[in-house]
Amino acid sequence: MPLVGNTTSGALTRTRIADYIAASESVTPVAVTDAARVATAAELFVSKLFTQTPTANRTFTTPTGAELAAGLTDEVVGSSFEFTIVNLAPSTYTITLTAGASGVTIVGAAAVQPATSGSFIGVFTAASTVSIYRK
């Protein structure tokens, strides 16, 4: 969610700034069931923290680029969002971030190894195109 004017005059309002700060500071952990997961745009933008204890190798799939764009208001090229995947398995099983059907590219190591976490930042490179980088 970029911090841009949202009135017809293009003015930045105090409410818009407060909403931006509240959204960027808020984290709602989501315990993912032991299965492959397809995240929604709202989960990535609002929850930002996903935990899972896999009993086999699992995939965590992003929404498509168009779904991500539809989930943001005022999305512009350069807008970004961050999220973290925590693998609670003590050993053996990985969680691999995979790109949605279209419009998403994963850059860097996509596998979150056991007993570690992976933090990612998604950046809009076009209206419905997102590159997600491992931090």
N, CA, C and O atoms as CSV, one atom per row, in Angstrom:
chain,resi,resn,atom,element,x,y,z
A,1,MET,N,N,0.844,-1.158,0.000
A,1,MET,CA,C,0.000,0.000,0.000
A,1,MET,C,C,0.899,1.233,0.000
A,1,MET,O,O,1.492,1.553,1.030
A,2,PRO,N,N,1.014,1.922,-1.110
A,2,PRO,CA,C,1.849,3.119,-1.154
A,2,PRO,C,C,1.166,4.278,-0.450
A,2,PRO,O,O,-0.054,4.304,-0.286
A,3,LEU,N,N,1.963,5.205,-0.053
A,3,LEU,CA,C,1.429,6.385,0.617
A,3,LEU,C,C,1.263,7.474,-0.425
A,3,LEU,O,O,2.179,8.259,-0.667
A,4,VAL,N,N,0.080,7.517,-1.045
A,4,VAL,CA,C,-0.213,8.519,-2.077
A,4,VAL,C,C,-1.529,9.197,-1.743
A,4,VAL,O,O,-2.320,8.696,-0.943
A,5,GLY,N,N,-1.745,10.324,-2.358
A,5,GLY,CA,C,-2.996,11.048,-2.139
A,5,GLY,C,C,-4.192,10.226,-2.574
A,5,GLY,O,O,-4.118,9.498,-3.565
A,6,ASN,N,N,-5.284,10.331,-1.853
A,6,ASN,CA,C,-6.469,9.560,-2.211
A,6,ASN,C,C,-7.723,10.429,-2.321
A,6,ASN,O,O,-8.840,9.912,-2.293
A,7,THR,N,N,-7.547,11.714,-2.443
A,7,THR,CA,C,-8.696,12.584,-2.639
A,7,THR,C,C,-8.669,13.080,-4.073
A,7,THR,O,O,-7.668,12.921,-4.771
A,8,THR,N,N,-9.754,13.675,-4.507
A,8,THR,CA,C,-9.809,14.161,-5.880
A,8,THR,C,C,-8.771,15.244,-6.140
A,8,THR,O,O,-8.366,15.456,-7.283
A,9,SER,N,N,-8.338,15.933,-5.085
A,9,SER,CA,C,-7.309,16.961,-5.266
A,9,SER,C,C,-5.907,16.368,-5.206
A,9,SER,O,O,-4.926,17.064,-5.467
A,10,GLY,N,N,-5.808,15.081,-4.863
A,10,GLY,CA,C,-4.505,14.435,-4.745
A,10,GLY,C,C,-3.842,14.690,-3.409
A,10,GLY,O,O,-2.687,14.312,-3.214
A,11,ALA,N,N,-4.544,15.322,-2.486
A,11,ALA,CA,C,-3.965,15.659,-1.187
A,11,ALA,C,C,-3.802,14.414,-0.319
A,11,ALA,O,O,-4.623,13.497,-0.339
A,12,LEU,N,N,-2.740,14.420,0.422
A,12,LEU,CA,C,-2.517,13.374,1.401
A,12,LEU,C,C,-3.239,13.783,2.676
A,12,LEU,O,O,-3.047,14.893,3.172
A,13,THR,N,N,-4.057,12.905,3.200
A,13,THR,CA,C,-4.821,13.274,4.391
A,13,THR,C,C,-4.233,12.619,5.627
A,13,THR,O,O,-3.523,11.617,5.544
A,14,ARG,N,N,-4.541,13.202,6.769
A,14,ARG,CA,C,-4.086,12.644,8.046
A,14,ARG,C,C,-4.630,11.224,8.215
A,14,ARG,O,O,-3.925,10.351,8.721
A,15,THR,N,N,-5.868,10.985,7.799
A,15,THR,CA,C,-6.461,9.652,7.894
A,15,THR,C,C,-5.691,8.658,7.031
A,15,THR,O,O,-5.430,7.532,7.456
A,16,ARG,N,N,-5.331,9.073,5.827
A,16,ARG,CA,C,-4.578,8.180,4.932
A,16,ARG,C,C,-3.226,7.826,5.539
A,16,ARG,O,O,-2.789,6.679,5.446
A,17,ILE,N,N,-2.566,8.787,6.153
A,17,ILE,CA,C,-1.284,8.530,6.801
A,17,ILE,C,C,-1.463,7.579,7.987
A,17,ILE,O,O,-0.678,6.645,8.151
A,18,ALA,N,N,-2.478,7.805,8.805
A,18,ALA,CA,C,-2.743,6.939,9.957
A,18,ALA,C,C,-3.062,5.516,9.503
A,18,ALA,O,O,-2.581,4.556,10.105
A,19,ASP,N,N,-3.866,5.370,8.449
A,19,ASP,CA,C,-4.192,4.044,7.915
A,19,ASP,C,C,-2.931,3.337,7.427
A,19,ASP,O,O,-2.757,2.142,7.667
A,20,TYR,N,N,-2.058,4.064,6.747
A,20,TYR,CA,C,-0.813,3.503,6.231
A,20,TYR,C,C,0.060,2.992,7.376
A,20,TYR,O,O,0.575,1.876,7.309
A,21,ILE,N,N,0.230,3.787,8.410
A,21,ILE,CA,C,1.068,3.394,9.541
A,21,ILE,C,C,0.475,2.180,10.249
A,21,ILE,O,O,1.199,1.239,10.575
A,22,ALA,N,N,-0.830,2.193,10.488
A,22,ALA,CA,C,-1.480,1.064,11.159
A,22,ALA,C,C,-1.318,-0.214,10.357
A,22,ALA,O,O,-1.050,-1.268,10.934
A,23,ALA,N,N,-1.473,-0.150,9.051
A,23,ALA,CA,C,-1.338,-1.332,8.207
A,23,ALA,C,C,0.094,-1.831,8.162
A,23,ALA,O,O,0.325,-3.041,8.171
A,24,SER,N,N,1.060,-0.927,8.114
A,24,SER,CA,C,2.448,-1.357,7.997
A,24,SER,C,C,2.996,-1.904,9.307
A,24,SER,O,O,3.946,-2.687,9.287
A,25,GLU,N,N,2.426,-1.516,10.449
A,25,GLU,CA,C,2.912,-1.997,11.735
A,25,GLU,C,C,2.158,-3.225,12.247
A,25,GLU,O,O,2.631,-3.897,13.163
A,26,SER,N,N,1.021,-3.519,11.683
A,26,SER,CA,C,0.176,-4.615,12.150
A,26,SER,C,C,0.641,-5.958,11.596
A,26,SER,O,O,0.939,-6.078,10.408
A,27,VAL,N,N,0.701,-6.967,12.465
A,27,VAL,CA,C,1.040,-8.337,12.066
A,27,VAL,C,C,0.056,-9.271,12.757
A,27,VAL,O,O,-0.178,-9.157,13.960
A,28,THR,N,N,-0.519,-10.195,11.992
A,28,THR,CA,C,-1.437,-11.188,12.539
A,28,THR,C,C,-0.920,-12.570,12.161
A,28,THR,O,O,-1.125,-13.004,11.027
A,29,PRO,N,N,-0.252,-13.281,13.080
A,29,PRO,CA,C,0.288,-14.599,12.733
A,29,PRO,C,C,-0.810,-15.567,12.286
A,29,PRO,O,O,-1.905,-15.596,12.848
A,30,VAL,N,N,-0.487,-16.353,11.264
A,30,VAL,CA,C,-1.404,-17.367,10.752
A,30,VAL,C,C,-0.712,-18.722,10.872
A,30,VAL,O,O,0.361,-18.927,10.304
A,31,ALA,N,N,-1.324,-19.642,11.607
A,31,ALA,CA,C,-0.806,-21.003,11.699
A,31,ALA,C,C,-1.367,-21.780,10.509
A,31,ALA,O,O,-2.570,-22.027,10.424
A,32,VAL,N,N,-0.487,-22.154,9.606
A,32,VAL,CA,C,-0.887,-22.851,8.384
A,32,VAL,C,C,-1.008,-24.341,8.685
A,32,VAL,O,O,-0.141,-24.906,9.350
A,33,THR,N,N,-2.070,-24.984,8.204
A,33,THR,CA,C,-2.236,-26.415,8.410
A,33,THR,C,C,-1.142,-27.169,7.666
A,33,THR,O,O,-0.495,-26.621,6.774
A,34,ASP,N,N,-0.943,-28.409,8.034
A,34,ASP,CA,C,0.105,-29.237,7.443
A,34,ASP,C,C,-0.330,-29.738,6.069
A,34,ASP,O,O,-0.677,-30.906,5.896
A,35,ALA,N,N,-0.304,-28.828,5.098
A,35,ALA,CA,C,-0.684,-29.136,3.720
A,35,ALA,C,C,-0.132,-28.031,2.828
A,35,ALA,O,O,0.335,-27.002,3.317
A,36,ALA,N,N,-0.188,-28.247,1.530
A,36,ALA,CA,C,0.195,-27.178,0.602
A,36,ALA,C,C,-0.747,-26.005,0.833
A,36,ALA,O,O,-1.911,-26.196,1.185
A,37,ARG,N,N,-0.242,-24.792,0.634
A,37,ARG,CA,C,-1.049,-23.601,0.925
A,37,ARG,C,C,-1.017,-22.642,-0.255
A,37,ARG,O,O,0.045,-22.386,-0.822
A,38,VAL,N,N,-2.170,-22.116,-0.625
A,38,VAL,CA,C,-2.253,-21.020,-1.587
A,38,VAL,C,C,-2.736,-19.818,-0.787
A,38,VAL,O,O,-3.872,-19.791,-0.315
A,39,ALA,N,N,-1.872,-18.834,-0.640
A,39,ALA,CA,C,-2.199,-17.653,0.153
A,39,ALA,C,C,-3.081,-16.707,-0.650
A,39,ALA,O,O,-3.051,-16.705,-1.881
A,40,THR,N,N,-3.853,-15.918,0.049
A,40,THR,CA,C,-4.631,-14.866,-0.602
A,40,THR,C,C,-3.847,-13.559,-0.508
A,40,THR,O,O,-2.926,-13.433,0.299
A,41,ALA,N,N,-4.217,-12.609,-1.327
A,41,ALA,CA,C,-3.574,-11.300,-1.275
A,41,ALA,C,C,-3.783,-10.667,0.096
A,41,ALA,O,O,-2.851,-10.100,0.665
A,42,ALA,N,N,-4.996,-10.760,0.630
A,42,ALA,CA,C,-5.283,-10.170,1.941
A,42,ALA,C,C,-4.391,-10.769,3.021
A,42,ALA,O,O,-3.910,-10.045,3.892
A,43,GLU,N,N,-4.163,-12.083,2.978
A,43,GLU,CA,C,-3.289,-12.710,3.969
A,43,GLU,C,C,-1.872,-12.145,3.887
A,43,GLU,O,O,-1.260,-11.839,4.910
A,44,LEU,N,N,-1.357,-12.010,2.675
A,44,LEU,CA,C,0.007,-11.494,2.530
A,44,LEU,C,C,0.116,-10.050,2.992
A,44,LEU,O,O,1.109,-9.675,3.615
A,45,PHE,N,N,-0.887,-9.238,2.698
A,45,PHE,CA,C,-0.837,-7.813,3.039
A,45,PHE,C,C,-1.153,-7.545,4.506
A,45,PHE,O,O,-0.595,-6.618,5.093
A,46,VAL,N,N,-2.044,-8.344,5.114
A,46,VAL,CA,C,-2.507,-8.070,6.464
A,46,VAL,C,C,-1.824,-8.965,7.498
A,46,VAL,O,O,-1.331,-8.468,8.510
A,47,SER,N,N,-1.788,-10.254,7.261
A,47,SER,CA,C,-1.235,-11.189,8.247
A,47,SER,C,C,0.278,-11.052,8.352
A,47,SER,O,O,0.810,-10.810,9.435
A,48,LYS,N,N,0.958,-11.204,7.246
A,48,LYS,CA,C,2.402,-11.003,7.112
A,48,LYS,C,C,3.279,-12.053,7.781
A,48,LYS,O,O,4.488,-12.056,7.553
A,49,LEU,N,N,2.721,-12.944,8.596
A,49,LEU,CA,C,3.526,-13.932,9.296
A,49,LEU,C,C,2.811,-15.273,9.264
A,49,LEU,O,O,1.679,-15.400,9.730
A,50,PHE,N,N,3.490,-16.275,8.708
A,50,PHE,CA,C,2.898,-17.598,8.539
A,50,PHE,C,C,3.797,-18.633,9.197
A,50,PHE,O,O,5.004,-18.656,8.957
A,51,THR,N,N,3.208,-19.491,10.031
A,51,THR,CA,C,3.963,-20.572,10.663
A,51,THR,C,C,3.382,-21.901,10.210
A,51,THR,O,O,2.178,-22.032,9.989
A,52,GLN,N,N,4.265,-22.884,10.076
A,52,GLN,CA,C,3.816,-24.213,9.670
A,52,GLN,C,C,4.790,-25.246,10.225
A,52,GLN,O,O,5.997,-25.010,10.279
A,53,THR,N,N,4.254,-26.393,10.637
A,53,THR,CA,C,5.061,-27.528,11.056
A,53,THR,C,C,4.786,-28.653,10.061
A,53,THR,O,O,3.904,-29.480,10.294
A,54,PRO,N,N,5.534,-28.692,8.952
A,54,PRO,CA,C,5.255,-29.695,7.924
A,54,PRO,C,C,5.738,-31.093,8.318
A,54,PRO,O,O,6.755,-31.251,8.994
A,55,THR,N,N,4.983,-32.099,7.876
A,55,THR,CA,C,5.392,-33.496,8.069
A,55,THR,C,C,5.831,-34.107,6.739
A,55,THR,O,O,6.075,-35.309,6.639
A,56,ALA,N,N,5.924,-33.255,5.727
A,56,ALA,CA,C,6.438,-33.603,4.396
A,56,ALA,C,C,6.836,-32.268,3.765
A,56,ALA,O,O,6.483,-31.209,4.285
A,57,ASN,N,N,7.563,-32.309,2.656
A,57,ASN,CA,C,7.879,-31.053,1.967
A,57,ASN,C,C,6.581,-30.409,1.514
A,57,ASN,O,O,5.702,-31.087,0.981
A,58,ARG,N,N,6.454,-29.093,1.722
A,58,ARG,CA,C,5.224,-28.376,1.404
A,58,ARG,C,C,5.509,-27.178,0.507
A,58,ARG,O,O,6.631,-26.674,0.465
A,59,THR,N,N,4.484,-26.729,-0.208
A,59,THR,CA,C,4.587,-25.516,-1.014
A,59,THR,C,C,3.676,-24.443,-0.420
A,59,THR,O,O,2.616,-24.728,0.138
A,60,PHE,N,N,4.126,-23.216,-0.560
A,60,PHE,CA,C,3.362,-22.038,-0.147
A,60,PHE,C,C,3.288,-21.189,-1.406
A,60,PHE,O,O,4.283,-20.586,-1.809
A,61,THR,N,N,2.118,-21.138,-2.028
A,61,THR,CA,C,1.961,-20.491,-3.323
A,61,THR,C,C,1.348,-19.107,-3.170
A,61,THR,O,O,0.399,-18.911,-2.411
A,62,THR,N,N,1.910,-18.152,-3.905
A,62,THR,CA,C,1.391,-16.787,-3.878
A,62,THR,C,C,0.150,-16.675,-4.759
A,62,THR,O,O,-0.088,-17.539,-5.603
A,63,PRO,N,N,-0.626,-15.639,-4.576
A,63,PRO,CA,C,-1.682,-15.342,-5.546
A,63,PRO,C,C,-1.023,-14.915,-6.868
A,63,PRO,O,O,0.195,-14.744,-6.925
A,64,THR,N,N,-1.812,-14.748,-7.907
A,64,THR,CA,C,-1.286,-14.246,-9.180
A,64,THR,C,C,-0.968,-12.754,-9.036
A,64,THR,O,O,-1.377,-12.116,-8.066
A,65,GLY,N,N,-0.251,-12.217,-9.992
A,65,GLY,CA,C,0.042,-10.789,-9.981
A,65,GLY,C,C,-1.225,-9.945,-10.024
A,65,GLY,O,O,-1.318,-8.926,-9.339
A,66,ALA,N,N,-2.202,-10.366,-10.825
A,66,ALA,CA,C,-3.466,-9.628,-10.921
A,66,ALA,C,C,-4.224,-9.671,-9.601
A,66,ALA,O,O,-4.816,-8.669,-9.199
A,67,GLU,N,N,-4.215,-10.815,-8.920
A,67,GLU,CA,C,-4.894,-10.923,-7.627
A,67,GLU,C,C,-4.210,-10.043,-6.577
A,67,GLU,O,O,-4.876,-9.428,-5.744
A,68,LEU,N,N,-2.882,-9.989,-6.626
A,68,LEU,CA,C,-2.160,-9.118,-5.699
A,68,LEU,C,C,-2.489,-7.656,-5.968
A,68,LEU,O,O,-2.713,-6.884,-5.036
A,69,ALA,N,N,-2.517,-7.276,-7.248
A,69,ALA,CA,C,-2.837,-5.884,-7.600
A,69,ALA,C,C,-4.253,-5.527,-7.166
A,69,ALA,O,O,-4.493,-4.416,-6.692
A,70,ALA,N,N,-5.185,-6.446,-7.322
A,70,ALA,CA,C,-6.574,-6.193,-6.937
A,70,ALA,C,C,-6.725,-6.058,-5.421
A,70,ALA,O,O,-7.678,-5.446,-4.939
A,71,GLY,N,N,-5.787,-6.630,-4.680
A,71,GLY,CA,C,-5.853,-6.579,-3.228
A,71,GLY,C,C,-5.352,-5.286,-2.616
A,71,GLY,O,O,-5.503,-5.070,-1.414
A,72,LEU,N,N,-4.766,-4.432,-3.419
A,72,LEU,CA,C,-4.249,-3.154,-2.922
A,72,LEU,C,C,-5.033,-1.999,-3.510
A,72,LEU,O,O,-5.457,-2.043,-4.665
A,73,THR,N,N,-5.220,-0.974,-2.715
A,73,THR,CA,C,-5.740,0.270,-3.264
A,73,THR,C,C,-4.535,1.167,-3.493
A,73,THR,O,O,-3.573,1.119,-2.726
A,74,ASP,N,N,-4.575,1.956,-4.499
A,74,ASP,CA,C,-3.487,2.883,-4.822
A,74,ASP,C,C,-2.183,2.183,-5.185
A,74,ASP,O,O,-1.109,2.763,-5.022
A,75,GLU,N,N,-2.255,0.953,-5.672
A,75,GLU,CA,C,-1.043,0.222,-6.059
A,75,GLU,C,C,-0.383,0.930,-7.223
A,75,GLU,O,O,-1.048,1.299,-8.191
A,76,VAL,N,N,0.916,1.121,-7.133
A,76,VAL,CA,C,1.695,1.721,-8.209
A,76,VAL,C,C,2.985,0.940,-8.359
A,76,VAL,O,O,3.383,0.209,-7.451
A,77,VAL,N,N,3.638,1.089,-9.494
A,77,VAL,CA,C,4.932,0.442,-9.692
A,77,VAL,C,C,5.874,0.912,-8.591
A,77,VAL,O,O,5.994,2.109,-8.332
A,78,GLY,N,N,6.527,-0.024,-7.960
A,78,GLY,CA,C,7.407,0.282,-6.840
A,78,GLY,C,C,6.771,0.028,-5.491
A,78,GLY,O,O,7.471,-0.025,-4.480
A,79,SER,N,N,5.444,-0.133,-5.452
A,79,SER,CA,C,4.782,-0.476,-4.187
A,79,SER,C,C,5.319,-1.819,-3.717
A,79,SER,O,O,5.667,-2.670,-4.535
A,80,SER,N,N,5.389,-2.012,-2.414
A,80,SER,CA,C,5.934,-3.259,-1.896
A,80,SER,C,C,5.143,-3.761,-0.697
A,80,SER,O,O,4.370,-3.025,-0.085
A,81,PHE,N,N,5.353,-5.012,-0.383
A,81,PHE,CA,C,4.774,-5.644,0.800
A,81,PHE,C,C,5.759,-6.695,1.270
A,81,PHE,O,O,6.551,-7.215,0.483
A,82,GLU,N,N,5.707,-7.004,2.555
A,82,GLU,CA,C,6.622,-7.984,3.129
A,82,GLU,C,C,5.845,-9.051,3.880
A,82,GLU,O,O,4.766,-8.795,4.414
A,83,PHE,N,N,6.415,-10.263,3.914
A,83,PHE,CA,C,5.842,-11.341,4.706
A,83,PHE,C,C,6.940,-12.326,5.068
A,83,PHE,O,O,8.001,-12.356,4.444
A,84,THR,N,N,6.665,-13.134,6.093
A,84,THR,CA,C,7.635,-14.106,6.582
A,84,THR,C,C,6.971,-15.464,6.715
A,84,THR,O,O,5.824,-15.568,7.149
A,85,ILE,N,N,7.700,-16.500,6.338
A,85,ILE,CA,C,7.259,-17.882,6.510
A,85,ILE,C,C,8.202,-18.526,7.521
A,85,ILE,O,O,9.420,-18.506,7.340
A,86,VAL,N,N,7.637,-19.098,8.590
A,86,VAL,CA,C,8.434,-19.753,9.628
A,86,VAL,C,C,8.185,-21.250,9.540
A,86,VAL,O,O,7.046,-21.708,9.633
A,87,ASN,N,N,9.268,-22.010,9.360
A,87,ASN,CA,C,9.187,-23.466,9.290
A,87,ASN,C,C,9.496,-24.015,10.678
A,87,ASN,O,O,10.638,-23.954,11.133
A,88,LEU,N,N,8.478,-24.553,11.352
A,88,LEU,CA,C,8.626,-25.052,12.712
A,88,LEU,C,C,9.046,-26.517,12.779
A,88,LEU,O,O,9.201,-27.063,13.871
A,89,ALA,N,N,9.230,-27.154,11.635
A,89,ALA,CA,C,9.691,-28.549,11.644
A,89,ALA,C,C,11.101,-28.592,12.225
A,89,ALA,O,O,11.955,-27.802,11.821
A,90,PRO,N,N,11.359,-29.491,13.156
A,90,PRO,CA,C,12.688,-29.530,13.765
A,90,PRO,C,C,13.770,-30.022,12.801
A,90,PRO,O,O,14.943,-29.682,12.956
A,91,SER,N,N,13.381,-30.814,11.818
A,91,SER,CA,C,14.353,-31.314,10.839
A,91,SER,C,C,13.627,-31.847,9.609
A,91,SER,O,O,12.417,-32.072,9.645
A,92,THR,N,N,14.346,-32.043,8.553
A,92,THR,CA,C,13.939,-32.745,7.340
A,92,THR,C,C,13.082,-31.983,6.335
A,92,THR,O,O,13.490,-31.908,5.176
A,93,TYR,N,N,11.941,-31.419,6.677
A,93,TYR,CA,C,10.993,-30.952,5.677
A,93,TYR,C,C,11.070,-29.448,5.418
A,93,TYR,O,O,11.157,-28.640,6.342
A,94,THR,N,N,11.036,-29.101,4.125
A,94,THR,CA,C,11.120,-27.695,3.732
A,94,THR,C,C,9.747,-27.171,3.295
A,94,THR,O,O,8.847,-27.932,2.939
A,95,ILE,N,N,9.627,-25.856,3.339
A,95,ILE,CA,C,8.464,-25.162,2.784
A,95,ILE,C,C,9.013,-24.316,1.645
A,95,ILE,O,O,9.910,-23.501,1.858
A,96,THR,N,N,8.488,-24.498,0.442
A,96,THR,CA,C,9.004,-23.784,-0.716
A,96,THR,C,C,7.982,-22.783,-1.224
A,96,THR,O,O,6.845,-23.136,-1.538
A,97,LEU,N,N,8.404,-21.526,-1.299
A,97,LEU,CA,C,7.553,-20.472,-1.853
A,97,LEU,C,C,7.507,-20.644,-3.363
A,97,LEU,O,O,8.549,-20.726,-4.014
A,98,THR,N,N,6.299,-20.701,-3.922
A,98,THR,CA,C,6.135,-20.824,-5.366
A,98,THR,C,C,5.261,-19.678,-5.880
A,98,THR,O,O,4.414,-19.144,-5.164
A,99,ALA,N,N,5.495,-19.325,-7.129
A,99,ALA,CA,C,4.784,-18.199,-7.741
A,99,ALA,C,C,3.384,-18.604,-8.172
A,99,ALA,O,O,3.156,-19.733,-8.607
A,100,GLY,N,N,2.448,-17.665,-8.043
A,100,GLY,CA,C,1.090,-17.867,-8.547
A,100,GLY,C,C,1.125,-18.118,-10.048
A,100,GLY,O,O,2.172,-17.970,-10.677
A,101,ALA,N,N,0.006,-18.491,-10.617
A,101,ALA,CA,C,-0.072,-18.923,-12.016
A,101,ALA,C,C,0.541,-17.944,-13.014
A,101,ALA,O,O,1.141,-18.372,-14.000
A,102,SER,N,N,0.403,-16.638,-12.777
A,102,SER,CA,C,0.976,-15.669,-13.717
A,102,SER,C,C,1.251,-14.350,-13.009
A,102,SER,O,O,0.594,-14.008,-12.026
A,103,GLY,N,N,2.221,-13.624,-13.518
A,103,GLY,CA,C,2.495,-12.288,-13.022
A,103,GLY,C,C,3.340,-12.210,-11.769
A,103,GLY,O,O,3.516,-11.123,-11.218
A,104,VAL,N,N,3.870,-13.337,-11.300
A,104,VAL,CA,C,4.716,-13.345,-10.106
A,104,VAL,C,C,6.010,-14.085,-10.413
A,104,VAL,O,O,5.996,-15.166,-11.001
A,105,THR,N,N,7.132,-13.489,-10.008
A,105,THR,CA,C,8.443,-14.110,-10.160
A,105,THR,C,C,9.101,-14.172,-8.791
A,105,THR,O,O,9.136,-13.175,-8.070
A,106,ILE,N,N,9.622,-15.338,-8.432
A,106,ILE,CA,C,10.363,-15.501,-7.174
A,106,ILE,C,C,11.841,-15.313,-7.486
A,106,ILE,O,O,12.375,-15.952,-8.391
A,107,VAL,N,N,12.506,-14.430,-6.731
A,107,VAL,CA,C,13.920,-14.147,-6.939
A,107,VAL,C,C,14.679,-14.551,-5.677
A,107,VAL,O,O,14.359,-14.085,-4.583
A,108,GLY,N,N,15.673,-15.408,-5.824
A,108,GLY,CA,C,16.451,-15.847,-4.664
A,108,GLY,C,C,15.968,-17.187,-4.161
A,108,GLY,O,O,15.117,-17.828,-4.776
A,109,ALA,N,N,16.518,-17.604,-3.039
A,109,ALA,CA,C,16.214,-18.914,-2.460
A,109,ALA,C,C,14.765,-18.969,-2.009
A,109,ALA,O,O,14.339,-18.184,-1.163
A,110,ALA,N,N,14.012,-19.896,-2.576
A,110,ALA,CA,C,12.585,-20.000,-2.269
A,110,ALA,C,C,12.294,-21.016,-1.171
A,110,ALA,O,O,11.197,-21.017,-0.612
A,111,ALA,N,N,13.254,-21.881,-0.851
A,111,ALA,CA,C,13.020,-22.930,0.137
A,111,ALA,C,C,13.323,-22.423,1.544
A,111,ALA,O,O,14.394,-21.877,1.809
A,112,VAL,N,N,12.359,-22.615,2.437
A,112,VAL,CA,C,12.541,-22.281,3.848
A,112,VAL,C,C,12.870,-23.600,4.555
A,112,VAL,O,O,12.023,-24.484,4.679
A,113,GLN,N,N,14.085,-23.705,5.000
A,113,GLN,CA,C,14.580,-24.947,5.600
A,113,GLN,C,C,13.971,-25.166,6.987
A,113,GLN,O,O,13.444,-24.232,7.590
A,114,PRO,N,N,14.045,-26.413,7.493
A,114,PRO,CA,C,13.503,-26.700,8.828
A,114,PRO,C,C,14.148,-25.816,9.897
A,114,PRO,O,O,15.327,-25.472,9.813
A,115,ALA,N,N,13.356,-25.461,10.891
A,115,ALA,CA,C,13.800,-24.678,12.054
A,115,ALA,C,C,14.404,-23.332,11.662
A,115,ALA,O,O,15.302,-22.825,12.334
A,116,THR,N,N,13.898,-22.755,10.562
A,116,THR,CA,C,14.337,-21.425,10.140
A,116,THR,C,C,13.124,-20.641,9.649
A,116,THR,O,O,11.997,-21.137,9.653
A,117,SER,N,N,13.380,-19.424,9.231
A,117,SER,CA,C,12.322,-18.621,8.628
A,117,SER,C,C,12.857,-17.985,7.359
A,117,SER,O,O,14.068,-17.882,7.162
A,118,GLY,N,N,11.956,-17.568,6.517
A,118,GLY,CA,C,12.310,-16.853,5.301
A,118,GLY,C,C,11.475,-15.597,5.217
A,118,GLY,O,O,10.248,-15.651,5.294
A,119,SER,N,N,12.133,-14.477,5.060
A,119,SER,CA,C,11.421,-13.210,4.894
A,119,SER,C,C,11.497,-12.793,3.435
A,119,SER,O,O,12.536,-12.933,2.790
A,120,PHE,N,N,10.397,-12.285,2.928
A,120,PHE,CA,C,10.286,-11.960,1.513
A,120,PHE,C,C,9.711,-10.557,1.356
A,120,PHE,O,O,8.929,-10.092,2.186
A,121,ILE,N,N,10.112,-9.896,0.281
A,121,ILE,CA,C,9.544,-8.593,-0.055
A,121,ILE,C,C,9.061,-8.664,-1.506
A,121,ILE,O,O,9.820,-9.011,-2.411
A,122,GLY,N,N,7.793,-8.332,-1.708
A,122,GLY,CA,C,7.207,-8.303,-3.046
A,122,GLY,C,C,7.187,-6.870,-3.546
A,122,GLY,O,O,6.799,-5.955,-2.818
A,123,VAL,N,N,7.605,-6.678,-4.790
A,123,VAL,CA,C,7.656,-5.346,-5.381
A,123,VAL,C,C,6.891,-5.367,-6.701
A,123,VAL,O,O,7.155,-6.210,-7.559
A,124,PHE,N,N,5.949,-4.445,-6.866
A,124,PHE,CA,C,5.217,-4.337,-8.117
A,124,PHE,C,C,6.145,-3.741,-9.170
A,124,PHE,O,O,6.642,-2.627,-9.005
A,125,THR,N,N,6.377,-4.481,-10.250
A,125,THR,CA,C,7.232,-4.003,-11.337
A,125,THR,C,C,6.401,-3.499,-12.518
A,125,THR,O,O,6.925,-2.842,-13.418
A,126,ALA,N,N,5.126,-3.805,-12.509
A,126,ALA,CA,C,4.145,-3.309,-13.489
A,126,ALA,C,C,2.784,-3.448,-12.811
A,126,ALA,O,O,2.697,-3.939,-11.686
A,127,ALA,N,N,1.726,-3.019,-13.492
A,127,ALA,CA,C,0.396,-2.986,-12.877
A,127,ALA,C,C,-0.022,-4.322,-12.267
A,127,ALA,O,O,-0.593,-4.336,-11.176
A,128,SER,N,N,0.243,-5.434,-12.929
A,128,SER,CA,C,-0.145,-6.752,-12.413
A,128,SER,C,C,1.034,-7.716,-12.414
A,128,SER,O,O,0.867,-8.920,-12.610
A,129,THR,N,N,2.217,-7.175,-12.195
A,129,THR,CA,C,3.432,-7.993,-12.188
A,129,THR,C,C,4.210,-7.699,-10.921
A,129,THR,O,O,4.468,-6.544,-10.582
A,130,VAL,N,N,4.583,-8.783,-10.216
A,130,VAL,CA,C,5.271,-8.658,-8.933
A,130,VAL,C,C,6.512,-9.544,-8.932
A,130,VAL,O,O,6.464,-10.698,-9.359
A,131,SER,N,N,7.606,-9.000,-8.455
A,131,SER,CA,C,8.810,-9.796,-8.177
A,131,SER,C,C,8.893,-9.939,-6.670
A,131,SER,O,O,8.816,-8.950,-5.941
A,132,ILE,N,N,9.051,-11.175,-6.201
A,132,ILE,CA,C,9.175,-11.421,-4.759
A,132,ILE,C,C,10.602,-11.862,-4.489
A,132,ILE,O,O,11.067,-12.876,-5.009
A,133,TYR,N,N,11.293,-11.076,-3.661
A,133,TYR,CA,C,12.702,-11.287,-3.359
A,133,TYR,C,C,12.866,-11.892,-1.969
A,133,TYR,O,O,12.158,-11.518,-1.034
A,134,ARG,N,N,13.797,-12.821,-1.837
A,134,ARG,CA,C,14.157,-13.347,-0.510
A,134,ARG,C,C,15.034,-12.308,0.153
A,134,ARG,O,O,15.981,-11.814,-0.459
A,135,LYS,N,N,14.733,-11.971,1.393
A,135,LYS,CA,C,15.520,-10.970,2.127
A,135,LYS,C,C,16.709,-11.608,2.799
A,135,LYS,O,O,17.485,-10.920,3.462
